[in-house]
């Protein structure tokens, strides 16, 4: 008998993008620059000198892109809002033309039967706020709350699901500890402050929503399970530190109101004593949590491994993506079961999941064949079905990404999209994975059995 992979009634099938990665026109119609617009135009920071000035030109082609979503049968679309497009200085004056773009996008989605799912912050802090200290300034929580209120006032009549901040770990680790992402800082002393202020800002926005919002709000974490390379005491401790640093540093203050003790061990004298009252702000009731899952890490103790005294051990005899991430769907099961055990029976969404595999720069024919991506999606969606059967309160899934796009400092070289983008002509071509995913949506998962 063939196993059924039918998902529960009401399970939400979607796809996700982010503003700077697809919109283009970052300074159009009165928008202010963001830290990513500034970073991308700093020589040497981006692969191949790529930048988001055009990206996928979604700012002008959004109606056509919504038709791509409709062709997939998407029930929901997760997008982010460019803060500086709406508030060019980060606070104060509202740029109505920027706000109107998102209003038009929401209306277009709804007209095509697609529920909008809006993320307030996906890494593109207004440059004007960065000039005032950005995430290092405690006032950023108030700035973010002001921005959130502008968006809730404008769109909460039509947007029923909001997220505050996407992947605060990446903002902190890439932007302030290792310098590979905007704004390009490298400081062990800055990173804990940034992490803390991100969660204070998230809490402040949730407070605003509780006072005036009518639907649901949550926060999105990227979770990467850590497995010790051996059962030696040193490797087990290294995996524990890496897990606390990546997976608990943000979820704990948001959901438990505290930090894991390993962070003080990791950061040493760079770890501040945060005021106790801050945790009343970080720990706000959420309606759901979004989890972004791509891969796992197997780690071993390494005195030179920064900052956790741990280093990744690449697994032989495993499939790896173009970003050198191991394909390991069991890690998704382990992640969701751990999250449920650790934080309780919260409604969860997989808000990002996908893979970069090689696709040709120019599509030949009407479909781009991508069998490795199809295999990745099938394995991970089957894993999600297993989690639901095991009692995880999983409400929906968003594939990353709708379109090939600017993969941050990696430029346009890594393609995650269900739709291929020819960056010279900006032509969109469906990949075979798009057709596969459309069938999964149409059958509510049953197509996973074939």
C-alpha positions as a printed NumPy array, in Angstrom:
array([[  0.   ,   0.   ,   0.   ],
       [  1.363,   3.422,  -0.976],
       [  1.909,   5.728,   2.   ],
       [ -0.32 ,   8.806,   2.098],
       [  1.406,  12.166,   2.466],
       [ -1.781,  14.202,   2.665],
       [ -1.328,  17.203,   4.937],
       [ -3.978,  18.471,   7.364],
       [ -6.902,  20.501,   6.082],
       [ -5.956,  24.178,   6.197],
       [ -2.214,  23.609,   5.941],
       [ -0.772,  26.687,   4.208],
       [  1.415,  26.273,   1.123],
       [  3.527,  29.279,   0.193],
       [  6.807,  30.671,  -1.089],
       [  9.049,  33.416,   0.252],
       [ 11.296,  36.28 ,  -0.873],
       [ 12.851,  39.383,   0.666],
       [ 12.829,  43.012,  -0.415],
       [ 16.476,  43.783,  -1.178],
       [ 16.988,  40.433,  -2.887],
       [ 14.271,  40.881,  -5.523],
       [ 12.809,  44.389,  -5.667],
       [ 15.484,  46.494,  -7.329],
       [ 14.913,  50.261,  -7.568],
       [ 16.187,  50.705,  -3.992],
       [ 16.161,  54.519,  -4.17 ],
       [ 13.081,  54.931,  -6.384],
       [ 10.156,  57.207,  -5.576],
       [ 11.723,  58.856,  -2.549],
       [ 13.129,  55.766,  -0.797],
       [ 16.156,  56.164,   1.431],
       [ 19.297,  54.019,   1.211],
       [ 19.629,  50.921,   3.366],
       [ 22.764,  49.377,   4.815],
       [ 22.595,  46.777,   2.035],
       [ 22.446,  49.401,  -0.692],
       [ 25.51 ,  50.987,   0.907],
       [ 27.331,  47.688,   1.535],
       [ 26.701,  46.395,  -1.991],
       [ 28.321,  49.486,  -3.472],
       [ 31.407,  49.197,  -1.259],
       [ 34.223,  47.724,  -3.369],
       [ 35.19 ,  44.184,  -2.467],
       [ 32.163,  43.328,  -0.35 ],
       [ 30.026,  41.559,  -2.962],
       [ 30.902,  38.632,  -5.227],
       [ 31.458,  39.824,  -8.799],
       [ 30.59 ,  43.384,  -7.781],
       [ 26.897,  42.459,  -7.794],
       [ 24.282,  44.701,  -6.171],
       [ 20.536,  45.056,  -5.834],
       [ 19.945,  48.131,  -7.991],
       [ 17.913,  46.011, -10.415],
       [ 17.867,  42.558,  -8.783],
       [ 14.738,  40.851, -10.198],
       [ 13.021,  44.206, -10.867],
       [ 10.086,  43.03 ,  -8.764],
       [  9.335,  46.64 ,  -7.795],
       [  8.118,  47.196, -11.356],
       [  7.164,  43.634, -12.301],
       [  5.24 ,  42.624,  -9.189],
       [  1.975,  42.036, -11.068],
       [  3.677,  39.562, -13.382],
       [  5.322,  37.874, -10.399],
       [  1.968,  37.485,  -8.671],
       [  0.792,  35.641, -11.772],
       [  3.747,  33.263, -11.327],
       [  2.55 ,  32.666,  -7.775],
       [ -0.951,  32.023,  -9.041],
       [  0.381,  29.53 , -11.58 ],
       [  2.032,  27.654,  -8.707],
       [ -1.234,  27.607,  -6.798],
       [  0.342,  29.442,  -3.852],
       [ -2.027,  30.01 ,  -0.979],
       [  0.287,  32.513,   0.714],
       [  3.257,  34.683,  -0.195],
       [  5.84 ,  35.731,   2.361],
       [  7.621,  38.979,   1.499],
       [  9.519,  41.606,   3.42 ],
       [  9.116,  45.366,   3.542],
       [ 12.049,  47.672,   2.869],
       [ 12.036,  49.887,   5.963],
       [ 13.825,  52.76 ,   4.176],
       [ 11.346,  52.662,   1.303],
       [  8.618,  53.618,   3.783],
       [ 10.631,  55.728,   6.241],
       [ 13.636,  57.132,   4.323],
       [ 15.282,  58.398,   7.519],
       [ 14.17 ,  55.341,   9.485],
       [ 11.847,  57.426,  11.681],
       [  9.637,  60.458,  11.227],
       [  8.55 ,  61.324,   7.695],
       [  6.591,  58.631,   5.85 ],
       [  7.278,  58.228,   2.142],
       [  3.762,  57.662,   0.846],
       [  4.924,  56.374,  -2.545],
       [  6.951,  53.659,  -0.855],
       [  4.035,  52.699,   1.36 ],
       [  1.737,  52.638,  -1.649],
       [  3.911,  50.028,  -3.359],
       [  3.272,  47.525,  -0.589],
       [ -0.41 ,  48.412,  -0.511],
       [ -0.64 ,  47.676,  -4.251],
       [  1.255,  44.413,  -3.802],
       [ -1.098,  43.291,  -1.034],
       [ -4.14 ,  44.171,  -3.109],
       [ -2.747,  42.272,  -6.093],
       [ -2.121,  39.198,  -3.954],
       [ -5.607,  39.255,  -2.493],
       [ -7.176,  39.761,  -5.921],
       [ -5.476,  36.517,  -6.958],
       [ -6.508,  34.539,  -3.892],
       [ -3.085,  34.655,  -2.214],
       [ -2.746,  35.555,   1.473],
       [  0.017,  38.127,   2.153],
       [  2.489,  37.28 ,   4.913],
       [  4.596,  40.357,   5.71 ],
       [  8.001,  40.482,   7.398],
       [  8.957,  43.863,   8.829],
       [ 12.725,  43.391,   8.828],
       [ 14.789,  41.166,   6.557],
       [ 18.235,  42.694,   7.166],
       [ 17.919,  46.037,   5.283],
       [ 18.233,  48.631,   8.061],
       [ 17.883,  52.241,   6.868],
       [ 21.348,  53.722,   6.413],
       [ 20.224,  56.839,   8.27 ],
       [ 19.679,  54.715,  11.393],
       [ 22.988,  52.949,  10.959],
       [ 24.568,  56.409,  11.069],
       [ 22.971,  56.768,  14.519],
       [ 24.389,  53.468,  15.746],
       [ 21.861,  51.12 ,  14.194],
       [ 21.368,  47.903,  16.155],
       [ 24.023,  49.028,  18.654],
       [ 21.804,  51.888,  19.828],
       [ 19.213,  50.921,  22.448],
       [ 16.848,  53.453,  20.872],
       [ 16.534,  51.091,  17.887],
       [ 13.718,  49.275,  19.703],
       [ 11.674,  52.491,  19.675],
       [ 12.589,  53.231,  16.048],
       [ 11.453,  49.77 ,  15.03 ],
       [  8.212,  50.072,  16.975],
       [  7.458,  53.378,  15.232],
       [  8.072,  51.789,  11.828],
       [  5.941,  48.79 ,  12.775],
       [  3.039,  51.032,  13.735],
       [  3.19 ,  52.766,  10.344],
       [  2.941,  49.404,   8.606],
       [  0.201,  48.05 ,  10.852],
       [ -1.844,  51.216,  10.34 ],
       [ -1.485,  50.894,   6.579],
       [ -1.887,  47.162,   5.992],
       [ -3.32 ,  45.297,   8.974],
       [ -6.792,  45.587,   7.479],
       [ -5.562,  43.205,   4.741],
       [ -2.446,  41.442,   6.075],
       [ -3.362,  38.755,   8.585],
       [  0.08 ,  37.373,   9.374],
       [  3.099,  39.468,  10.353],
       [  6.658,  38.633,  11.369],
       [  8.853,  41.108,  13.199],
       [ 12.442,  40.117,  12.401],
       [ 13.833,  37.465,  10.079],
       [ 16.877,  35.501,  11.231],
       [ 18.36 ,  37.772,  13.897],
       [ 21.294,  35.346,  14.187],
       [ 22.399,  36.095,  10.622],
       [ 22.13 ,  39.849,  11.196],
       [ 24.321,  39.498,  14.28 ],
       [ 26.843,  36.902,  13.175],
       [ 27.249,  38.032,   9.574],
       [ 26.832,  41.755,  10.08 ],
       [ 28.594,  42.441,  13.364],
       [ 30.845,  39.498,  14.281],
       [ 32.342,  38.241,  11.008],
       [ 31.688,  41.211,   8.724],
       [ 30.579,  39.18 ,   5.714],
       [ 27.187,  40.917,   5.586],
       [ 25.998,  44.495,   6.021],
       [ 27.046,  46.632,   7.793],
       [ 30.342,  44.711,   7.75 ],
       [ 31.506,  45.04 ,  11.365],
       [ 33.843,  42.552,  13.053],
       [ 33.539,  42.823,  16.824],
       [ 33.01 ,  40.245,  19.541],
       [ 31.959,  43.115,  21.784],
       [ 29.282,  44.435,  19.459],
       [ 27.61 ,  41.131,  18.611],
       [ 25.856,  40.47 ,  21.96 ],
       [ 24.538,  44.044,  22.082],
       [ 23.144,  43.77 ,  18.564],
       [ 21.53 ,  40.413,  19.311],
       [ 19.895,  41.801,  22.442],
       [ 18.606,  44.938,  20.72 ],
       [ 17.156,  42.881,  17.865],
       [ 15.049,  40.937,  20.343],
       [ 14.1  ,  44.089,  22.247],
       [ 12.951,  45.599,  18.952],
       [ 10.947,  42.514,  18.078],
       [  9.259,  42.653,  21.457],
       [  8.503,  46.357,  21.095],
       [  6.828,  45.77 ,  17.728],
       [  4.752,  42.934,  19.174],
       [  3.642,  45.255,  21.973],
       [  2.471,  47.774,  19.378],
       [  0.578,  45.053,  17.539],
       [ -1.138,  43.83 ,  20.68 ],
       [ -2.441,  47.357,  21.229],
       [ -3.917,  47.795,  17.751],
       [ -3.484,  44.727,  15.517],
       [ -6.322,  42.412,  14.635],
       [ -4.654,  39.226,  13.44 ],
       [ -1.387,  37.341,  14.088],
       [  2.226,  38.269,  14.713],
       [  5.341,  36.201,  15.303],
       [  9.105,  36.097,  14.831],
       [ 11.339,  34.038,  12.518],
       [ 14.469,  32.126,  13.567],
       [ 16.912,  30.189,  11.434],
       [ 17.611,  26.934,  13.234],
       [ 20.532,  24.683,  12.366],
       [ 20.87 ,  21.586,  14.557],
       [ 24.365,  20.86 ,  15.807],
       [ 25.647,  17.294,  16.096],
       [ 28.955,  16.382,  17.765],
       [ 31.549,  14.833,  15.455],
       [ 32.246,  12.244,  18.148],
       [ 30.986,  11.4  ,  21.609],
       [ 34.125,  12.801,  23.222],
       [ 33.469,  15.243,  26.013],
       [ 35.161,  18.039,  24.054],
       [ 33.089,  17.527,  20.894],
       [ 29.816,  17.198,  22.797],
       [ 30.567,  20.445,  24.638],
       [ 31.493,  22.153,  21.364],
       [ 28.16 ,  21.117,  19.825],
       [ 26.34 ,  22.397,  22.879],
       [ 28.049,  25.788,  22.64 ],
       [ 27.353,  26.044,  18.913],
       [ 23.709,  25.147,  19.529],
       [ 23.341,  27.765,  22.259],
       [ 25.016,  30.404,  20.097],
       [ 22.945,  29.844,  16.972],
       [ 19.662,  28.329,  18.093],
       [ 18.999,  29.478,  21.644],
       [ 20.569,  32.953,  21.696],
       [ 17.405,  34.396,  20.115],
       [ 14.64 ,  31.915,  20.822],
       [ 15.372,  31.875,  24.562],
       [ 14.921,  35.609,  25.257],
       [ 11.879,  35.725,  22.982],
       [ 10.126,  32.654,  24.376],
       [ 11.649,  32.043,  27.827],
       [ 12.885,  35.479,  28.88 ],
       [ 16.502,  34.481,  29.479],
       [ 19.773,  33.588,  27.765],
       [ 21.482,  30.19 ,  27.763],
       [ 24.467,  30.147,  30.15 ],
       [ 26.853,  29.045,  27.395],
       [ 26.795,  32.561,  25.898],
       [ 28.785,  33.971,  28.808],
       [ 31.31 ,  31.176,  28.304],
       [ 31.506,  31.921,  24.557],
       [ 31.822,  35.696,  24.796],
       [ 33.718,  36.026,  28.074],
       [ 34.293,  39.659,  29.012],
       [ 32.362,  40.736,  25.881],
       [ 29.115,  39.431,  27.388],
       [ 27.205,  42.29 ,  29.079],
       [ 24.955,  42.115,  32.102],
       [ 21.619,  43.086,  30.572],
       [ 18.957,  44.769,  32.721],
       [ 16.414,  42.271,  34.055],
       [ 13.528,  44.457,  32.873],
       [ 14.708,  44.041,  29.267],
       [ 13.42 ,  40.483,  29.303],
       [  9.907,  41.713,  30.005],
       [ 10.21 ,  43.373,  26.597],
       [ 11.868,  40.525,  24.707],
       [  9.386,  37.931,  25.984],
       [  6.153,  38.978,  24.335],
       [  3.378,  36.487,  23.55 ],
       [  3.609,  35.376,  19.926],
       [  0.89 ,  33.816,  17.792],
       [  3.375,  31.636,  15.927],
       [  7.078,  31.104,  15.326],
       [  8.621,  30.865,  11.873],
       [ 11.517,  28.458,  11.441],
       [ 13.939,  28.656,   8.538],
       [ 15.723,  25.366,   7.966],
       [ 18.328,  24.544,   5.333],
       [ 20.942,  22.166,   6.758],
       [ 22.712,  20.83 ,   9.824],
       [ 26.256,  21.158,  11.157],
       [ 28.447,  18.41 ,  12.549],
       [ 31.003,  20.106,  14.788],
       [ 34.159,  19.271,  16.709],
       [ 36.099,  21.128,  19.362],
       [ 38.604,  23.567,  17.915],
       [ 40.495,  26.082,  20.038],
       [ 40.672,  28.374,  17.005],
       [ 36.994,  28.002,  16.066],
       [ 35.48 ,  31.466,  16.448],
       [ 33.534,  32.302,  18.549],
       [ 32.4  ,  28.936,  19.984],
       [ 35.704,  27.008,  19.965],
       [ 33.98 ,  24.725,  17.497],
       [ 34.391,  24.048,  13.807],
       [ 32.247,  22.328,  11.196],
       [ 33.226,  18.899,   9.942],
       [ 32.181,  18.424,   6.336],
       [ 30.418,  15.109,   5.851],
       [ 31.74 ,  12.789,   3.172],
       [ 29.35 ,  10.696,   1.104],
       [ 26.58 ,  13.277,   1.425],
       [ 24.935,  15.544,  -1.125],
       [ 25.929,  19.186,  -0.707],
       [ 24.298,  22.203,  -2.278],
       [ 26.051,  25.004,  -4.179],
       [ 26.425,  26.833,  -0.853],
       [ 28.156,  23.692,   0.513],
       [ 25.257,  22.877,   2.822],
       [ 24.641,  19.204,   3.48 ],
       [ 21.249,  17.869,   2.409],
       [ 20.004,  16.355,   5.668],
       [ 16.248,  16.196,   6.08 ],
       [ 16.449,  14.339,   9.403],
       [ 17.807,  17.572,  10.824],
       [ 14.445,  19.191,  10.107],
       [ 12.685,  16.47 ,  12.11 ],
       [ 15.177,  16.83 ,  14.953],
       [ 14.807,  20.623,  14.877],
       [ 11.034,  20.656,  15.103],
       [ 10.891,  17.981,  17.798],
       [ 13.527,  19.858,  19.839],
       [ 11.666,  23.148,  19.403],
       [  8.402,  21.6  ,  20.591],
       [ 10.071,  20.003,  23.611],
       [ 11.999,  23.169,  24.49 ],
       [  9.424,  25.889,  23.94 ],
       [  6.049,  24.184,  24.064],
       [  3.287,  23.529,  21.598],
       [  3.477,  26.797,  19.679],
       [  2.006,  27.052,  16.181],
       [  4.951,  26.775,  13.779],
       [  5.531,  27.626,  10.142],
       [  8.488,  26.625,   8.025],
       [  9.069,  30.116,   6.683],
       [ 12.092,  29.212,   4.526],
       [ 13.389,  25.936,   3.158],
       [ 15.161,  25.334,  -0.129],
       [ 18.45 ,  24.708,  -1.877],
       [ 20.873,  26.303,  -4.304],
       [ 21.912,  23.933,  -7.066],
       [ 23.541,  24.787, -10.358],
       [ 21.166,  26.169, -12.978],
       [ 22.338,  27.593, -16.316],
       [ 22.548,  31.398, -16.587],
       [ 20.231,  31.312, -19.621],
       [ 17.213,  29.011, -19.682],
       [ 16.897,  26.741, -22.68 ],
       [ 13.338,  25.853, -23.576],
       [ 10.231,  26.348, -21.486],
       [ 11.373,  24.502, -18.351],
       [ 14.699,  24.371, -16.503],
       [ 15.368,  20.849, -15.274],
       [ 16.546,  20.738, -11.642],
       [ 16.26 ,  17.174, -10.298],
       [ 18.436,  17.801,  -7.235],
       [ 16.145,  20.593,  -6.048],
       [ 13.086,  18.392,  -6.548],
       [ 14.746,  15.653,  -4.496],
       [ 15.579,  18.169,  -1.761],
       [ 11.996,  19.431,  -1.591],
       [ 10.495,  15.948,  -1.627],
       [ 12.736,  14.741,   1.211],
       [ 12.074,  17.767,   3.393],
       [  8.332,  17.842,   2.809],
       [  8.1  ,  14.154,   3.663],
       [ 10.047,  14.949,   6.844],
       [  7.504,  17.634,   7.707],
       [  4.669,  15.156,   7.257],
       [  6.467,  12.867,   9.698],
       [  6.675,  15.751,  12.21 ],
       [  2.967,  16.45 ,  11.956],
       [  2.23 ,  12.77 ,  12.584],
       [  4.478,  13.017,  15.66 ],
       [  2.41 ,  15.89 ,  17.047],
       [  4.271,  19.021,  15.94 ],
       [  1.829,  21.93 ,  15.601],
       [  2.922,  22.796,  12.074],
       [  0.64 ,  25.156,  10.177],
       [  2.368,  25.866,   6.864],
       [  5.396,  25.776,   4.602],
       [  7.091,  28.463,   2.51 ],
       [  9.597,  27.371,  -0.123],
       [ 12.69 ,  29.513,  -0.526],
       [ 12.578,  31.053,  -2.96 ],
       [  9.976,  32.074,  -5.488],
       [ 12.661,  33.534,  -7.779],
       [ 16.367,  33.234,  -8.295],
       [ 17.658,  36.403,  -6.665],
       [ 20.544,  38.309,  -5.1  ],
       [ 21.987,  35.898,  -2.571],
       [ 23.355,  38.721,  -0.427],
       [ 27.165,  39.003,  -0.545],
       [ 27.325,  35.887,  -2.762],
       [ 25.703,  37.937,  -5.51 ],
       [ 23.7  ,  36.306,  -8.264],
       [ 25.845,  33.176,  -8.517],
       [ 23.712,  30.988,  -6.215],
       [ 20.209,  30.141,  -7.425],
       [ 17.485,  29.059,  -4.98 ],
       [ 14.439,  29.895,  -7.089],
       [ 11.485,  27.838,  -8.233],
       [ 11.545,  30.216, -11.185],
       [ 14.744,  30.784, -13.114],
       [ 15.711,  34.417, -13.711],
       [ 17.884,  35.4  , -16.664],
       [ 19.647,  38.399, -15.129],
       [ 20.405,  39.939, -18.526],
       [ 16.808,  39.935, -19.798],
       [ 15.023,  39.373, -16.436],
       [ 12.923,  36.695, -18.126],
       [ 11.34 ,  34.239, -15.684],
       [ 11.223,  30.549, -16.648],
       [  9.702,  27.842, -14.465],
       [ 11.992,  25.116, -13.218],
       [ 10.821,  21.529, -13.   ],
       [ 10.772,  22.06 ,  -9.221],
       [  8.077,  24.713,  -9.684],
       [  5.896,  22.218, -11.491],
       [  6.625,  19.598,  -8.828],
       [  5.736,  22.025,  -6.027],
       [  2.553,  23.081,  -7.825],
       [  1.489,  19.421,  -7.881],
       [  2.268,  19.06 ,  -4.175],
       [  0.08 ,  22.09 ,  -3.431],
       [ -2.718,  20.903,  -5.716],
       [ -2.831,  17.489,  -3.989],
       [ -2.143,  18.851,  -0.465],
       [  0.934,  16.655,  -0.263],
       [ -0.232,  13.476,  -1.952],
       [  2.14 ,  14.054,  -4.874],
       [  5.034,  13.428,  -2.454],
       [  4.223,   9.729,  -2.647],
       [  5.063,   9.503,  -6.335]])
